Amino acid sequence: MVNYLWVGMTVIGVVFAMINGTMDQVNEALFKSAKDAITLSFGLMSILVFWLGLMKIAQDAGLLDKLSGLFRPIITRLFPEIPSNHPAMGYILSNMMANFFGLGNAATPLGIKAMEQLKELNGGKATVSRSMITFLAINTSSITLIPTTVIAIRITNNSSSPTDIVFPTIIATAISAVGAIAIDRYYYHKRTRNGVK
């Protein structure tokens, strides 16, 4: 469905440009956008490769395991129905660590794996479980210590101080994470009181 919407908008835009005689501006914008996209992609790749390399070093040094161990008591309280040694727990913790360091691209496959494991725990049902809802809320609003992707975009666009975003990001994501968990718990307890599982 989304593909049809994009194609429809593109066709409407081109037809509108032809009617108004602004096709040359559309072509100019098209090529400029392609150039900007390539510049941005290479800028993002360099930063992401650097941080992914640091993540790999931290993983090999055991730092990520220590951080995961530090967060494990909190995670087990948020996901009481997941056995502590279940693979889903490892994927959830890895996803949180990747989001913590602003590596959304690395966090996505880990989040998908976590959801697959949670679905398996849910008996493969088409309906979502409590853990799946909680994980989605946390993943969407996770605390970010270093907003790597945003810093990379600011560097690519020649920001004079690309890391100024760090402190506001920590505050904003901490508030969003606490808010998401509070809302998740509120609706869980409300459903429990109403006898809905």
Order of alpha helices (4+ residues) and beta strands (2+ residues): alpha-alpha-alpha-alpha-alpha-alpha-alpha-alpha
